[in-house]
Amino acid sequence: EHVRSLVERYCAEGWVALAPELFDPIERGVELGYDEAGVAKGRDLAASLGFERAVGIVGAAAAKLREEGLRVAAVGFCWGGTVALLANTRHGLPAVSFYGGRSVPFLDEPLRAPMLFHFGERDPIIPPEDVARHRAAYPDAPMHVYPAGHGFHCEQRGDYDAESARLAHRRTMDFLAGALP
């Protein structure tokens, strides 16, 4: 539901937005909540799918959009934040990663397009050392740390922080406008 609301918001702001059903190869029509059971199932599905397949799906969606003459970028949240980073390093897509905590193993991959990172300083999943690793790996990429926890951009999560979400959204829109002129 949260991702759909973001797609609608991006479209309302003048973008063409698409959210591929990444888990369809494992289970079609997945709807997950942010309760313990939903998060656990999401982790299981992500592990079953793997980053390689997820990035392949994003690459195929990007290719289809480009066939339509559209400029393409990737935006991802949490596990999807790492997928967004990999869409950049492997498919050359400008990308925005919101609290992509599983990115550390991939920080040796060079960026191939503009990249933007958002993190929460009170994120129990992504320690400050990992944020510092991102800064060291990609010193030219804008990186913002907000006074918030993990999932601060999602109204359905306990760590939602309206002010941080508003600022991160504005920065994302500005980034996309510059990366996709």
Phi, psi and chi 1 to 4 in degrees:
 res  aa     phi    psi   chi1   chi2   chi3   chi4
   1 GLU       -  -42.2 -176.7  179.4  -29.4      -
   2 HIS   -62.1  -44.8  172.9   63.8      -      -
   3 VAL   -64.4  -41.7  172.9      -      -      -
   4 ARG   -59.6  -41.5  -83.0 -167.5  -55.6  -83.9
   5 SER   -64.3  -34.5   73.8      -      -      -
   6 LEU   -68.6  -41.2  -71.3  171.6      -      -
   7 VAL   -59.3  -45.9  166.6      -      -      -
   8 GLU   -62.0  -40.6  -68.6  168.4    3.7      -
   9 ARG   -65.0  -45.7 -177.7  176.9 -175.4 -175.7
  10 TYR   -61.2  -42.0  -74.2   21.1      -      -
  11 CYS   -63.9  -41.6  -70.9      -      -      -
  12 ALA   -62.5  -25.3      -      -      -      -
  13 GLU   -92.5   10.4  -66.7 -172.8   32.8      -
  14 GLY   100.2    2.2      -      -      -      -
  15 TRP   -94.1  156.1  -61.1   97.9      -      -
  16 VAL   -92.0  125.8  172.6      -      -      -
  17 ALA  -129.0  143.7      -      -      -      -
  18 LEU  -139.9  134.1  168.7   72.3      -      -
  19 ALA  -118.6   98.7      -      -      -      -
  20 PRO   -61.9  144.6   -7.0   14.4      -      -
  21 GLU   -78.5   81.0  -62.8  -81.3   -8.7      -
  22 LEU   -60.2  -31.0  -66.7  178.3      -      -
  23 PHE   -86.6   -2.5  -65.3  141.3      -      -
  24 ASP   -54.9  -35.5  -90.1    6.0      -      -
  25 PRO   -62.7  -21.4  -25.0   35.1      -      -
  26 ILE   -98.5  -47.8  -52.2  -58.4      -      -
  27 GLU  -154.4  124.5 -179.9 -180.0  -34.4      -
  28 ARG   -78.5  146.8  -64.5 -177.9   71.6   68.1
  29 GLY    67.7   32.9      -      -      -      -
  30 VAL   -67.7  131.6  171.2      -      -      -
  31 GLU  -126.1  118.2  -84.7  -64.1  -41.8      -
  32 LEU  -117.1  140.8  -60.2  171.9      -      -
  33 GLY   -94.4  178.2      -      -      -      -
  34 TYR  -102.2   18.2  -70.7   96.9      -      -
  35 ASP   -81.5  176.8   58.8   -4.4      -      -
  36 GLU   -57.7  -42.5 -171.0  175.3  -38.0      -
  37 ALA   -67.1  -42.0      -      -      -      -
  38 GLY   -64.7  -42.9      -      -      -      -
  39 VAL   -65.2  -42.6  170.2      -      -      -
  40 ALA   -62.5  -43.7      -      -      -      -
  41 LYS   -65.4  -40.3 -177.5  171.2 -178.1  176.6
  42 GLY   -59.8  -42.5      -      -      -      -
  43 ARG   -62.5  -42.5  -74.2 -175.7 -179.8  138.1
  44 ASP   -63.3  -44.4  -71.6  -15.1      -      -
  45 LEU   -64.0  -42.7  -71.2  166.1      -      -
  46 ALA   -62.2  -42.3      -      -      -      -
  47 ALA   -65.1  -39.6      -      -      -      -
  48 SER   -67.1  -40.0  -66.7      -      -      -
  49 LEU   -73.0  -48.2 -178.6   67.1      -      -
  50 GLY    80.7  157.3      -      -      -      -
  51 PHE   -67.0  -37.1  -75.4  117.3      -      -
  52 GLU   -59.3  -48.6  -62.0  -57.4  -38.5      -
  53 ARG   -67.1  -40.2  -73.3  170.2   75.2 -172.9
  54 ALA   -61.6  -45.1      -      -      -      -
  55 VAL   -67.0  -33.3  173.8      -      -      -
  56 GLY   -63.5  -41.2      -      -      -      -
  57 ILE   -64.3  -44.2  -67.3  166.4      -      -
  58 VAL   -62.4  -42.0  170.6      -      -      -
  59 GLY   -62.0  -41.3      -      -      -      -
  60 ALA   -65.8  -41.2      -      -      -      -
  61 ALA   -63.6  -41.7      -      -      -      -
  62 ALA   -62.6  -42.8      -      -      -      -
  63 ALA   -61.3  -41.9      -      -      -      -
  64 LYS   -63.9  -43.6 -175.8   65.8  176.3  164.1
  65 LEU   -64.3  -39.5  -67.8  170.8      -      -
  66 ARG   -64.6  -35.8  -75.4 -179.1  173.4  146.7
  67 GLU   -58.7  -29.2  -73.5  174.8   14.6      -
  68 GLU   -84.3    3.1  -60.7  -64.7  -37.6      -
  69 GLY    82.5   16.1      -      -      -      -
  70 LEU   -93.2  148.9  -61.7  170.2      -      -
  71 ARG   -83.5  141.4  -62.1  163.3  -65.2  153.7
  72 VAL  -128.1  138.2 -178.6      -      -      -
  73 ALA  -137.6  167.7      -      -      -      -
  74 ALA  -119.6  138.8      -      -      -      -
  75 VAL  -130.1  130.5  178.7      -      -      -
  76 GLY  -142.4  155.7      -      -      -      -
  77 PHE  -124.3  131.5  -61.6   81.1      -      -
  78 CYS    60.1 -118.7 -168.2      -      -      -
  79 TRP   -55.1  -40.1  178.3   76.7      -      -
  80 GLY   -66.2  -23.7      -      -      -      -
  81 GLY   -65.1  -36.4      -      -      -      -
  82 THR   -71.1  -39.5  -60.7      -      -      -
  83 VAL   -59.2  -40.6  174.1      -      -      -
  84 ALA   -62.5  -44.1      -      -      -      -
  85 LEU   -57.3  -45.9  169.5   65.7      -      -
  86 LEU   -69.0  -29.0  -65.1  172.7      -      -
  87 ALA   -65.0  -31.4      -      -      -      -
  88 ASN   -71.8  -55.0 -179.2  -55.4      -      -
  89 THR   -69.8  -28.1   63.8      -      -      -
  90 ARG  -105.2  -25.5  -62.2 -179.8 -175.9 -179.8
  91 HIS  -119.4   -0.5  -65.9  -67.9      -      -
  92 GLY    70.2   24.5      -      -      -      -
  93 LEU   -87.3  133.6  -63.7  177.5      -      -
  94 PRO   -55.3  143.5  -20.9   31.6      -      -
  95 ALA  -148.9  155.0      -      -      -      -
  96 VAL  -126.5  125.5 -179.8      -      -      -
  97 SER  -113.2  116.9  173.2      -      -      -
  98 PHE   -96.3  119.4  -78.9   80.8      -      -
  99 TYR    37.1   56.3   30.8   87.5      -      -
 100 GLY   -82.5   78.5      -      -      -      -
 101 GLY   -69.9  -15.4      -      -      -      -
 102 ARG   -96.5   15.9  -63.1 -174.8 -172.4 -178.4
 103 SER   -80.5  -21.4  -61.4      -      -      -
 104 VAL   -51.1  -43.9  170.0      -      -      -
 105 PRO   -63.7  -13.6  -21.5   31.5      -      -
 106 PHE  -107.8    6.5  -55.0  106.3      -      -
 107 LEU   -69.8   -6.3  -65.2  179.0      -      -
 108 ASP   -84.3   -7.0   61.1  -27.2      -      -
 109 GLU   -83.2  126.2  -63.5 -173.1   25.3      -
 110 PRO   -72.0  143.8   23.4  -29.6      -      -
 111 LEU   -67.5  144.0  -63.5  178.1      -      -
 112 ARG  -117.2    1.8  -66.0  177.8   45.9 -155.2
 113 ALA  -160.0  171.4      -      -      -      -
 114 PRO   -57.0  145.9  -25.5   35.4      -      -
 115 MET  -141.4  141.2 -176.5   77.7 -150.7      -
 116 LEU  -130.6  136.3  172.4   63.4      -      -
 117 PHE  -120.5  140.6  -66.1   95.8      -      -
 118 HIS  -126.1  130.9  -60.1  -69.4      -      -
 119 PHE  -134.6  157.8  -65.0  102.1      -      -
 120 GLY  -103.4  132.2      -      -      -      -
 121 GLU   -70.6  -18.6   70.7 -179.0   -2.2      -
 122 ARG  -106.1   25.9  -65.4 -170.2  -58.6  -95.8
 123 ASP   -75.7  116.6 -171.2  -30.1      -      -
 124 PRO   -74.6  -12.3   28.7  -34.2      -      -
 125 ILE   -92.8  -32.3  -62.0  169.3      -      -
 126 ILE  -115.5  100.9  -54.7  170.6      -      -
 127 PRO   -71.2  158.9   24.5  -30.7      -      -
 128 PRO   -54.6  -30.7  -23.0   30.6      -      -
 129 GLU   -63.2  -36.0  -60.1   79.8   30.6      -
 130 ASP   -71.8  -36.0  -74.8   -2.6      -      -
 131 VAL   -62.9  -42.3  175.5      -      -      -
 132 ALA   -62.3  -36.1      -      -      -      -
 133 ARG   -62.7  -40.9  -73.4 -178.8 -179.6   98.6
 134 HIS   -62.0  -45.0  -77.0   75.9      -      -
 135 ARG   -60.2  -42.8  -76.1 -170.5 -162.3  -78.5
 136 ALA   -67.4  -39.1      -      -      -      -
 137 ALA   -71.8  -36.7      -      -      -      -
 138 TYR  -130.8   67.4  -54.0  121.2      -      -
 139 PRO   -63.2  -22.1   22.6  -31.5      -      -
 140 ASP   -90.4   -6.7  -63.7  -30.5      -      -
 141 ALA   -86.9  130.9      -      -      -      -
 142 PRO   -60.3  135.6  -15.5   24.8      -      -
 143 MET  -137.3  121.0 -160.8  160.7  -54.0      -
 144 HIS  -116.8  136.1  -59.1  -73.8      -      -
 145 VAL  -118.5  126.5 -179.7      -      -      -
 146 TYR  -107.7  153.4  -58.3   86.3      -      -
 147 PRO   -76.4   67.3   29.9  -34.7      -      -
 148 ALA  -153.3  175.0      -      -      -      -
 149 GLY  -100.7 -166.3      -      -      -      -
 150 HIS   -72.2  136.7 -169.5   81.3      -      -
 151 GLY    80.5   21.2      -      -      -      -
 152 PHE   -62.8  -16.0   68.5   83.2      -      -
 153 HIS   -92.0   -3.7 -162.6  -87.2      -      -
 154 CYS  -108.0  117.0  177.4      -      -      -
 155 GLU   -61.3  -19.0  -58.7   89.9  -11.9      -
 156 GLN   -89.6   -0.9  -61.4  173.7    9.7      -
 157 ARG  -106.4  153.0  -63.1 -176.5   65.4  122.1
 158 GLY   -63.6  -27.3      -      -      -      -
 159 ASP   -87.7    7.0  -84.5  -16.3      -      -
 160 TYR   -54.5  133.4  174.8   64.9      -      -
 161 ASP  -132.1  106.0 -176.5  -74.3      -      -
 162 ALA   -57.9  -44.4      -      -      -      -
 163 GLU   -67.7  -44.2 -177.4   57.7   27.3      -
 164 SER   -63.6  -40.9  -64.4      -      -      -
 165 ALA   -63.0  -43.6      -      -      -      -
 166 ARG   -60.7  -46.9 -176.1 -159.9   59.5   74.4
 167 LEU   -66.3  -43.1 -178.6   55.6      -      -
 168 ALA   -63.3  -39.4      -      -      -      -
 169 HIS   -63.8  -46.1  178.5   74.7      -      -
 170 ARG   -60.9  -44.2  179.9   76.0  -87.5  132.9
 171 ARG   -62.8  -37.3  -73.2  173.0  169.1  163.7
 172 THR   -66.1  -44.9  -63.2      -      -      -
 173 MET   -62.4  -42.0  -66.8  -61.4  102.1      -
 174 ASP   -64.8  -41.4  -69.2  -14.3      -      -
 175 PHE   -61.5  -47.8  170.9   82.7      -      -
 176 LEU   -63.2  -39.4  -68.2  172.9      -      -
 177 ALA   -61.4  -36.5      -      -      -      -
 178 GLY   -78.9  -35.5      -      -      -      -
 179 ALA   -80.6  -22.1      -      -      -      -
 180 LEU  -124.8   64.4  -60.6  170.9      -      -
 181 PRO   -65.8      -   20.8  -25.2      -      -
